[in-house]
Amino acid sequence: MPYNSEHSCRLKSPDSITVIGSREQEHNGKAYRIIFGTPKRGSEAKSVEQAYRYPVNTWTASEARAHCTAHNGISFEPAESDTVDDVAEKLKKAIGR
């Protein structure tokens, strides 16, 4: 599900993790949030990263996607945006142009 103010990178299925918290980290001077938790079954790990969240005011979608890919993300969702250009682009896609 896209968020309005954050791009989202999934590292592990939410069904496999019991989320216990989040923390902020930086990459190249840009802060992002790490969602982490404990595996629900079959693992000795105490804590694993489940997802990353990138604020749109400092991360472009392409920067966040590249970071997600570099960290073996299994899916990426850019932030939902409601700018005039974004709405126009969605309309073009919807009518097949």
N, CA, C and O atoms as a DFTB+ gen file, in Angstrom:
388 C
 N C O
     1  1       0.839      -1.178       0.000
     2  2       0.000       0.000       0.000
     3  2       0.885       1.243       0.000
     4  3       1.741       1.384       0.874
     5  1       0.698       2.146      -0.959
     6  2       1.502       3.365      -0.995
     7  2       1.123       4.311       0.145
     8  3      -0.033       4.371       0.564
     9  1       2.103       5.034       0.628
    10  2       1.892       6.039       1.657
    11  2       1.981       7.412       1.003
    12  3       2.606       7.556      -0.048
    13  1       1.367       8.415       1.609
    14  2       1.416       9.764       1.045
    15  2       2.770      10.428       1.205
    16  3       3.192      11.181       0.328
    17  1       3.455      10.166       2.298
    18  2       4.677      10.912       2.575
    19  2       5.944      10.063       2.587
    20  3       7.028      10.574       2.866
    21  1       5.816       8.764       2.285
    22  2       6.974       7.882       2.318
    23  2       6.950       6.872       1.174
    24  3       5.903       6.318       0.839
    25  1       8.115       6.646       0.584
    26  2       8.295       5.517      -0.324
    27  2       8.513       4.292       0.566
    28  3       9.027       4.414       1.678
    29  1       8.124       3.121       0.081
    30  2       8.186       1.924       0.915
    31  2       8.942       0.798       0.234
    32  3       8.716       0.501      -0.939
    33  1       9.841       0.175       0.981
    34  2      10.619      -0.966       0.506
    35  2      10.349      -2.144       1.430
    36  3      10.603      -2.061       2.631
    37  1       9.841      -3.226       0.886
    38  2       9.610      -4.430       1.677
    39  2      10.801      -5.358       1.527
    40  3      11.222      -5.677       0.415
    41  1      11.340      -5.788       2.668
    42  2      12.469      -6.722       2.686
    43  2      12.013      -8.145       2.985
    44  3      12.575      -9.107       2.462
    45  1      11.002      -8.273       3.820
    46  2      10.441      -9.567       4.194
    47  2       8.928      -9.411       4.289
    48  3       8.423      -8.323       4.565
    49  1       8.221     -10.493       4.060
    50  2       6.765     -10.471       4.156
    51  2       6.328     -10.099       5.569
    52  3       6.883     -10.611       6.541
    53  1       5.333      -9.209       5.694
    54  2       4.856      -8.864       7.037
    55  2       4.238     -10.067       7.756
    56  3       4.147     -10.073       8.984
    57  1       3.818     -11.071       7.008
    58  2       3.248     -12.275       7.626
    59  2       4.299     -13.103       8.353
    60  3       3.960     -13.918       9.211
    61  1       5.569     -12.902       8.018
    62  2       6.624     -13.717       8.621
    63  2       7.323     -13.042       9.799
    64  3       8.199     -13.637      10.426
    65  1       6.939     -11.800      10.100
    66  2       7.621     -11.007      11.123
    67  2       6.617     -10.462      12.139
    68  3       5.525     -10.026      11.774
    69  1       6.989     -10.491      13.389
    70  2       6.250      -9.769      14.419
    71  2       6.995      -8.457      14.636
    72  3       8.086      -8.441      15.206
    73  1       6.400      -7.362      14.180
    74  2       7.063      -6.057      14.249
    75  2       7.193      -5.638      15.706
    76  3       6.239      -5.710      16.481
    77  1       8.399      -5.197      16.060
    78  2       8.627      -4.749      17.433
    79  2       9.046      -3.281      17.505
    80  3       9.106      -2.709      18.593
    81  1       9.335      -2.670      16.360
    82  2       9.688      -1.266      16.407
    83  2      10.287      -0.744      15.124
    84  3      10.303      -1.415      14.093
    85  1      10.783       0.487      15.222
    86  2      11.460       1.112      14.089
    87  2      12.566       2.005      14.630
    88  3      12.558       2.411      15.792
    89  1      13.507       2.293      13.759
    90  2      14.591       3.200      14.116
    91  2      15.005       3.957      12.868
    92  3      14.773       3.511      11.744
    93  1      15.613       5.091      13.081
    94  2      16.067       5.903      11.963
    95  2      17.539       5.632      11.688
    96  3      18.331       5.411      12.604
    97  1      17.883       5.656      10.412
    98  2      19.266       5.475       9.983
    99  2      19.512       6.442       8.836
   100  3      18.566       6.968       8.250
   101  1      20.770       6.674       8.516
   102  2      21.113       7.557       7.393
   103  2      21.908       6.819       6.337
   104  3      22.682       5.908       6.630
   105  1      21.695       7.238       5.100
   106  2      22.473       6.760       3.955
   107  2      22.795       7.988       3.116
   108  3      21.891       8.685       2.656
   109  1      24.078       8.251       2.915
   110  2      24.520       9.435       2.158
   111  2      23.876      10.718       2.683
   112  3      23.494      11.590       1.903
   113  1      23.759      10.828       4.001
   114  2      23.213      12.033       4.611
   115  2      21.705      12.137       4.601
   116  3      21.158      13.154       5.028
   117  1      21.015      11.105       4.122
   118  2      19.547      11.120       4.065
   119  2      18.988      10.103       5.047
   120  3      19.367       8.932       5.031
   121  1      18.079      10.565       5.904
   122  2      17.483       9.685       6.903
   123  2      16.390       8.820       6.269
   124  3      15.667       9.258       5.374
   125  1      16.292       7.597       6.751
   126  2      15.180       6.707       6.420
   127  2      14.874       5.867       7.645
   128  3      15.697       5.763       8.554
   129  1      13.692       5.267       7.671
   130  2      13.265       4.488       8.816
   131  2      13.352       3.002       8.506
   132  3      13.010       2.566       7.407
   133  1      13.810       2.232       9.478
   134  2      13.870       0.776       9.355
   135  2      12.810       0.184      10.279
   136  3      12.805       0.454      11.480
   137  1      11.918      -0.620       9.716
   138  2      10.929      -1.355      10.493
   139  2      11.541      -2.723      10.767
   140  3      12.001      -3.387       9.838
   141  1      11.557      -3.153      12.017
   142  2      12.185      -4.433      12.336
   143  2      11.323      -5.241      13.302
   144  3      10.416      -4.718      13.949
   145  1      11.637      -6.522      13.376
   146  2      10.891      -7.388      14.275
   147  2      11.555      -8.738      14.405
   148  3      12.686      -8.942      13.964
   149  1      10.834      -9.653      15.017
   150  2      11.342     -11.009      15.209
   151  2      10.618     -11.959      14.267
   152  3       9.417     -11.815      14.040
   153  1      11.339     -12.926      13.719
   154  2      10.701     -13.919      12.855
   155  2       9.654     -14.701      13.645
   156  3       9.861     -15.021      14.816
   157  1       8.533     -15.004      13.000
   158  2       7.469     -15.737      13.676
   159  2       7.806     -17.204      13.880
   160  3       7.314     -17.830      14.820
   161  1       8.653     -17.765      12.995
   162  2       8.997     -19.186      13.154
   163  2      10.297     -19.515      12.430
   164  3      10.687     -18.851      11.470
   165  1      10.947     -20.553      12.921
   166  2      12.067     -21.163      12.230
   167  2      13.357     -20.389      12.133
   168  3      14.152     -20.665      11.235
   169  1      13.609     -19.436      13.007
   170  2      14.854     -18.689      12.885
   171  2      15.449     -18.428      14.258
   172  3      14.733     -18.248      15.243
   173  1      16.752     -18.412      14.299
   174  2      17.467     -18.114      15.533
   175  2      17.692     -16.608      15.699
   176  3      18.091     -16.163      16.776
   177  1      17.446     -15.830      14.662
   178  2      17.717     -14.395      14.711
   179  2      16.837     -13.717      15.759
   180  3      15.647     -14.006      15.878
   181  1      17.448     -12.822      16.504
   182  2      16.686     -12.077      17.506
   183  2      15.861     -10.967      16.866
   184  3      14.727     -10.721      17.275
   185  1      16.419     -10.304      15.874
   186  2      15.737      -9.198      15.225
   187  2      16.168      -9.125      13.763
   188  3      17.343      -9.304      13.443
   189  1      15.206      -8.861      12.881
   190  2      15.508      -8.735      11.454
   191  2      14.794      -7.504      10.899
   192  3      13.773      -7.068      11.431
   193  1      15.352      -6.955       9.821
   194  2      14.731      -5.818       9.148
   195  2      13.592      -6.318       8.270
   196  3      13.760      -7.267       7.504
   197  1      12.434      -5.678       8.383
   198  2      11.274      -6.076       7.591
   199  2      11.018      -5.103       6.443
   200  3      10.629      -5.521       5.353
   201  1      11.235      -3.790       6.683
   202  2      10.928      -2.796       5.651
   203  2      11.715      -1.518       5.892
   204  3      12.208      -1.263       6.991
   205  1      11.818      -0.716       4.827
   206  2      12.398       0.626       4.917
   207  2      11.328       1.621       4.493
   208  3      10.503       1.325       3.629
   209  1      11.345       2.796       5.101
   210  2      10.458       3.895       4.720
   211  2      11.327       5.130       4.471
   212  3      12.146       5.517       5.305
   213  1      11.120       5.741       3.287
   214  2      11.923       6.878       2.848
   215  2      11.041       8.124       2.743
   216  3      10.097       8.120       1.953
   217  1      11.308       9.185       3.504
   218  2      10.501      10.404       3.417
   219  2      10.622      11.058       2.035
   220  3      11.722      11.192       1.498
   221  1       9.501      11.456       1.478
   222  2       9.510      12.051       0.137
   223  2      10.171      13.425       0.093
   224  3      10.578      13.879      -0.976
   225  1      10.283      14.090       1.239
   226  2      10.908      15.415       1.224
   227  2      12.424      15.343       1.076
   228  3      13.066      16.362       0.824
   229  1      13.016      14.127       1.231
   230  2      14.466      14.003       1.041
   231  2      14.862      12.905       0.060
   232  3      15.992      12.902      -0.428
   233  1      13.967      11.979      -0.238
   234  2      14.270      10.870      -1.155
   235  2      13.357      10.927      -2.376
   236  3      12.135      10.977      -2.235
   237  1      13.938      10.919      -3.568
   238  2      13.121      10.755      -4.763
   239  2      12.750       9.277      -4.860
   240  3      13.367       8.431      -4.212
   241  1      11.756       8.978      -5.660
   242  2      11.360       7.584      -5.842
   243  2      12.501       6.767      -6.437
   244  3      12.712       5.622      -6.038
   245  1      13.232       7.335      -7.380
   246  2      14.323       6.575      -8.006
   247  2      15.474       6.335      -7.029
   248  3      16.083       5.265      -7.057
   249  1      15.785       7.303      -6.169
   250  2      16.819       7.097      -5.155
   251  2      16.410       6.007      -4.163
   252  3      17.204       5.132      -3.820
   253  1      15.160       6.078      -3.712
   254  2      14.663       5.085      -2.749
   255  2      14.616       3.696      -3.379
   256  3      14.981       2.709      -2.739
   257  1      14.167       3.618      -4.632
   258  2      14.120       2.327      -5.325
   259  2      15.522       1.726      -5.463
   260  3      15.704       0.524      -5.270
   261  1      16.504       2.554      -5.795
   262  2      17.885       2.071      -5.940
   263  2      18.418       1.551      -4.601
   264  3      19.069       0.507      -4.558
   265  1      18.149       2.262      -3.527
   266  2      18.577       1.819      -2.195
   267  2      17.890       0.502      -1.839
   268  3      18.530      -0.417      -1.328
   269  1      16.610       0.413      -2.105
   270  2      15.833      -0.805      -1.836
   271  2      16.424      -1.988      -2.610
   272  3      16.633      -3.058      -2.038
   273  1      16.686      -1.805      -3.877
   274  2      17.246      -2.862      -4.720
   275  2      18.620      -3.291      -4.216
   276  3      18.930      -4.482      -4.187
   277  1      19.443      -2.320      -3.820
   278  2      20.784      -2.622      -3.321
   279  2      20.756      -3.421      -2.018
   280  3      21.734      -4.080      -1.666
   281  1      19.625      -3.358      -1.306
   282  2      19.485      -4.086      -0.041
   283  2      18.541      -5.285      -0.183
   284  3      17.941      -5.740       0.791
   285  1      18.424      -5.785      -1.418
   286  2      17.644      -6.998      -1.710
   287  2      16.172      -6.892      -1.346
   288  3      15.565      -7.859      -0.885
   289  1      15.607      -5.716      -1.555
   290  2      14.173      -5.541      -1.313
   291  2      13.359      -6.443      -2.224
   292  3      13.725      -6.657      -3.380
   293  1      12.257      -6.970      -1.709
   294  2      11.410      -7.865      -2.513
   295  2      10.306      -7.100      -3.232
   296  3       9.725      -7.609      -4.191
   297  1      10.007      -5.871      -2.777
   298  2       9.059      -5.023      -3.498
   299  2       9.292      -3.565      -3.105
   300  3       9.830      -3.266      -2.040
   301  1       8.870      -2.668      -3.995
   302  2       9.023      -1.234      -3.761
   303  2       7.740      -0.537      -4.183
   304  3       7.181      -0.836      -5.238
   305  1       7.277       0.391      -3.360
   306  2       6.108       1.210      -3.678
   307  2       6.488       2.671      -3.510
   308  3       6.833       3.096      -2.407
   309  1       6.429       3.456      -4.597
   310  2       6.670       4.892      -4.431
   311  2       5.513       5.505      -3.649
   312  3       4.414       4.952      -3.614
   313  1       5.767       6.639      -3.030
   314  2       4.721       7.337      -2.288
   315  2       3.585       7.711      -3.230
   316  3       3.814       8.032      -4.396
   317  1       2.383       7.667      -2.725
   318  2       1.215       8.106      -3.489
   319  2       1.276       9.620      -3.548
   320  3       1.453      10.280      -2.524
   321  1       1.133      10.162      -4.725
   322  2       1.246      11.606      -4.889
   323  2       0.016      12.140      -5.588
   324  3      -0.560      11.476      -6.449
   325  1      -0.377      13.327      -5.220
   326  2      -1.560      13.930      -5.805
   327  2      -1.253      15.245      -6.512
   328  3      -2.108      16.130      -6.559
   329  1      -0.042      15.390      -7.066
   330  2       0.269      16.609      -7.794
   331  2      -0.501      16.607      -9.118
   332  3      -0.957      15.560      -9.577
   333  1      -0.636      17.750      -9.705
   334  2      -1.351      17.871     -10.978
   335  2      -0.697      16.986     -12.040
   336  3      -1.395      16.305     -12.792
   337  1       0.637      16.990     -12.107
   338  2       1.340      16.172     -13.091
   339  2       1.076      14.684     -12.871
   340  3       0.899      13.934     -13.831
   341  1       1.050      14.257     -11.607
   342  2       0.800      12.849     -11.307
   343  2      -0.618      12.437     -11.701
   344  3      -0.822      11.357     -12.256
   345  1      -1.589      13.293     -11.416
   346  2      -2.972      12.998     -11.784
   347  2      -3.104      12.935     -13.302
   348  3      -3.776      12.048     -13.828
   349  1      -2.470      13.868     -14.011
   350  2      -2.512      13.865     -15.479
   351  2      -1.899      12.583     -16.031
   352  3      -2.434      11.994     -16.969
   353  1      -0.782      12.149     -15.456
   354  2      -0.128      10.921     -15.904
   355  2      -1.019       9.700     -15.665
   356  3      -1.100       8.815     -16.517
   357  1      -1.680       9.650     -14.521
   358  2      -2.594       8.545     -14.224
   359  2      -3.759       8.517     -15.203
   360  3      -4.182       7.449     -15.645
   361  1      -4.272       9.685     -15.537
   362  2      -5.388       9.764     -16.500
   363  2      -4.943       9.274     -17.876
   364  3      -5.681       8.549     -18.544
   365  1      -3.744       9.664     -18.300
   366  2      -3.214       9.208     -19.589
   367  2      -3.096       7.692     -19.620
   368  3      -3.450       7.059     -20.614
   369  1      -2.611       7.123     -18.559
   370  2      -2.489       5.670     -18.489
   371  2      -3.856       4.996     -18.509
   372  3      -4.040       3.960     -19.148
   373  1      -4.807       5.595     -17.803
   374  2      -6.145       5.009     -17.717
   375  2      -6.860       4.997     -19.057
   376  3      -7.640       4.085     -19.334
   377  1      -6.604       6.003     -19.898
   378  2      -7.272       6.050     -21.201
   379  2      -6.398       5.510     -22.324
   380  3      -6.777       5.546     -23.495
   381  1      -5.220       5.009     -21.953
   382  2      -4.357       4.344     -22.924
   383  2      -3.539       5.252     -23.801
   384  3      -3.262       4.881     -24.942
   385  1      -3.145       6.388     -23.357
   386  2      -2.318       7.305     -24.154
   387  2      -0.890       7.293     -23.726
   388  3      -0.069       8.010     -24.298
